[in-house]
Amino acid sequence: MQVSKEKKLEMLRSMLLSRRFEESLVELCKIQGKIPGMMILCTGQEAVGSGVCSALNPEDVIISNHRSHNHLLAKGADPKALMAEIYGKKTGCNKGKSGTLHLAVPEINAPCTSTVVGGGLPISVGVAFAQKYKNEKSVTVCLFGDGAADEGSFHEALNLASLWDLPVIFVCENNLYAGAQRYEEHTKVKNIADRAVGYAIAGEIVDGNDAVAVFEATRRARERAVSGQGPTLIECKTYRCRGHGEADPQHYQPKDEIAEWTEKCPIPRLRGELLSEGWITDKELQELEKEIEKMVADAVRFAEESPWPDLEEALEDVYVS
């Protein structure tokens, strides 16, 4: 099935928004005291979240990780509320309590992100179990990195999801590095998707810098899930062009490797495809980029002008069991 013009434009728009949003965070992080906490970005990986979320329905759920801005924006999160939360402001999507690493945007069916490596995998199984139990025609997508695929939670989650034929899609963003550790140093198997056979589920490897390929793989996985054929493990081969966090100087990543992958950036790839197909003009593209520039600038201004949470609110919306 051919991917429509509307879907390709949707993916390009969300990738451009994610990139500009995070470029602004890079600059803000250079100002001491401006942004609290660690800043973890997804520069170069935008095709994964944008491709995945474009293949989903509004009622579908995503469970994300510490590198979540692209996932949330692609699913439809408000840039203003997201930026305000990253600032720790009262108007943020979590009232300033989560910061950048533990974001939750329930209104777009993104109930949590987790900075615990592999922490989202068992949660996604629980959400998918609820969807199946209630006979819903929706799916859950869990996005995680290659490092999480070596956690026990990965294997437990895939085993249960397979056993119960749950409507869950496991999407591994294999960006070649788990923190500062290169893929070959922590995993001997060549492809993480090859592990799917051990759990009798579908497995697929895609070019993670090709948004259209990611979209198509997710669409196929969603069709399998809602028809009762169980989970899918999708491995997206991509690359992290910045350090693990903004304080990471990337000494362990060869400069020629970074340059090589920068040339494979997913944004100009899809932009060029749309231009060659005549589905967007240079003028329309410039207008889109201006629109996104303004959107992000407005988000930063909103965050800057928003109030800090009141001290009395510190224990509100906080739960213990």
N, C-alpha and C positions, 0 to 999 in steps of 0.2 A: 504494500500500500504506500503510495507516494505521500510524503509529508507536505502538508499544505503551506501556502505562503504565510498564512496567519500564524501557524505554529512556529515557523522559522523566525518570523519577526518577533514573536513572543520570546523565543529563546535568546535572540540577539539583544533585545531590550533588557532582559533580566541579567545577561552577562555584562552588558555595558553599565548597568546600574550597580551591580556588585563590585565591578572593578573601580568605578568612580567613588563609591561609598568607602571602599577600603583604601584607596589612594588618599582620601581625605583623612582617614585614621592614621596613615603613615605620617602625614605632616603634623597632625595633632599630637602624636606620641613624641615628637621632637621637642614639644613645649613642656618643660618640667612642671609636674603637678596638674596638667590639664586632664589626662585620662587616667583613672585609677586602675591598678592591676595589670596583668599580663595581656598583651595584644597578639592574638594568633590569627593570621590571615590566610587566604586561599588563592593568592595571585598565581594564575596559570592553570587553576583547576576549575574555573567557572563553568565549563561545559557540563560537568557532572551534575551539579545541583540544578542547573537550568534545564538540562535535557531530561532529568528525572522528573522534576516537578511539572514540566509542560505535558508530561504523559499522564498525570494524575487528575482525578476529579477533586472538587473542593472538599468532599467528605472524606477523602483518603487522608491518612495520618502519616506524618513524618517524625522520626526520632533521630535527632542529630547529635553532633559531638562538639568538641571544643573549637572546631573550624567551621562555624555554622552560619556566618552572615549570608553567604551565597544561597544556602539552602532555604533560609527563612525569607529572604527577599524574593527568591524565585517562586516560593509558595504563596507570596502575596502580603508579607508583613509590611506594615507602615514604616517607611524609612525614618520618619520623625520620632516615633515611639521607640524604634530600635536604637537610634542614635542617642536619644535621651537616656535610655537604660544603660548604654555603654558609658555615658557620662556619670551615671549614678543618680540621675535626677528623678524627682517625684512623678513627672509625666511619662516616665519610661514604661515599657510594656509590663514590667514587673515592679513598678513603683520605686525603682532604684535599688532593689535588694539583690539582684542577680549579677549585675555587671555584664561583661561580655562573655563569660565562660559558662554561665548556667541559664541561658535565655529560655523563656517559655512564651509562646504566642498561641494560646488556646483558640482564639477566634479563627485562625487559619489551620486548625488541627495540627499544631506543633506543640504538644504538651510538655516537652522537655528537651533540653540538650544536656549532655553530661561530659564533664572534663575527665571523668574516670575512664581510663582506656578499656574499651569493651563494655562499659556500663550500660549503654543503650540497647545492647543485643537482647538480654533477657526481658527488658521492658517491652521491646517491640513484640516479643512472643506473647506476652501477657495481653497487650492491646489487640493483637490479631486473634487471640483466643476469644476475647470478648466480642469481636466482630463476627466471628463464626458462630458463637453461642447465640447471638441475637439475630442470626440470619441476615446480616447486613451485606449489601453488595459493594463493600468498600475494602481497601487493602491498607496495610501498614508497610512503610518503607523505612528500613534502618540504614543510615549512612555511617560508615566507619572507615578507619584507616587500615593500612596493611599491618601495623603493629598490633591492632586489636584482634587480628585473625590468629594470633598466637596465644591469646588468652583462653582460659578454660571456658569463660562465658560464651565465646564464639561456638565452640563445639557443643556445649550443652544446648544453646539456643537452636542451632541447626538440627540437632537430634530431635528435640521436642517438636519443632515446627514441622519436620518431616513426618514424625510419628503421628501427629494429629492433623496433617494436611492443612496447615494454617495458611491464611491469605496474607503472607508476609514476603516482602522482597528485600533481600540482604544485598546492599550495594557497597562494595569495597572500593574506596578511592585509593588505589595503589600509587602513591606519589614517590615511591622509591626510598623514602626515609621514615623511620619511626623515631621521632626526636632527632638525635644526631647519628642514629645507627642505620646504615644502609641495608636495604632489603636482603641482600645475600648474606649478611652477617647475622640475621635473626631467623631466616626461613630458608630451608634447603629446597623445598618444592618450588618449581619454576613459576607455576601459576596458582594463585589462591583459588581460582574458580575450579581447578581440578579436584579440589576437596569435596565438591558437591556430590561426586559419585559415591563417596563414602557414606553419604546420608540418603542416597537414592532420590536426590532432587535434581532439578534442572540447573545447569551451570553454563555461564556464557562469559566470554572475554570480549571486551569492546575497546576501541580507541577512545580513551577518556578525554581526549582533546577534540573530539568530533561530537558536537552537541546533538546532531541529527542521529548519529549511531547510538548514542546513549538513550535518546528519546525512543527510538525504535525498539531497543532491547527492553526498556522499561515497559513499553506498551505491550510487548509480547508476554512479559512476565505478569503484568496486571491481568491480561486475558486469561492466563493459566490460573492465576490465583482466584479470580471471581467465579471461574467455572468449576472450582473444587479440585483442581489438579495440584494444589499445594504450593510450597515456596520455590523461589529461584534465588540462586547466588550469582550476582553480576559483578565481575571484576572490571573496573575501569582503569586502564593503564594511563597514568597522567604524571604530572611532575609539580613539585612545590618550588616555585621560583624564588621565594623568600625563605628566610630562616624559620625554624620551628616557631619562634616568636620574634617580636621586633627587637628584642635585646640580643638575639642570636646573630653573631657575625658571619655564620655560614662557612667557617674555615674548612670544614669537612666536605663541602660540596665543591668539586672542581669548577673553576670559572668557565672552562670551555664547555662543560656539561650544562651549566646554567644558560650559557649563550645559545647552545644548540636547542635546548628546550624552549627558550624564549622565542626562537624562530618558529616553533610549532604552536604558538599561542592560539587558543581556540577562537578568540574574538575576530581577528582579521580573517581567519579561515571561513567562518560563517558569513561575515560581512562580504567577503569576496564572492562567495557563492551566491548570495542574494543579488549583488550587483551584476554578476554575469548572467543571472537568470532574468534580469530586468524587473525584479520584484521590489527593488528600491533604487532610488536615484541618489546621486551624490548630494543633491540639495536636501532631499528627505533625510538622508543620513546625518547631515550637519544639523538639521532641525531637531532630530532625535537626540543627538549628543548634547545640544544646547538645553533641551528639555530636562535631560538627566542631570546635567551640570547644575541647573537651577534647583532641581528637586533635592539634590544632596546639599547644596548650599543652604536651602531652606531648612533641611533637617539639622544641620550644624547650628544654624541661628536659633532654631527652636530649642535645641538642647542647651545652648549657651544662656538663653533667656529664661529657661525653666527654673523653678525653685528647687531647693534641696528638700529631701523628705524631713518632716518634723521628727524630733527625737521621740515623741510620744508614739510614733508609728512603728518603732523598731520591732516590736513583738507582734504586730498585726500580720495576718496572712502567713504566719509561721506555724508549722504543725509538727508535733512529735507523736510517736506511737508508743 
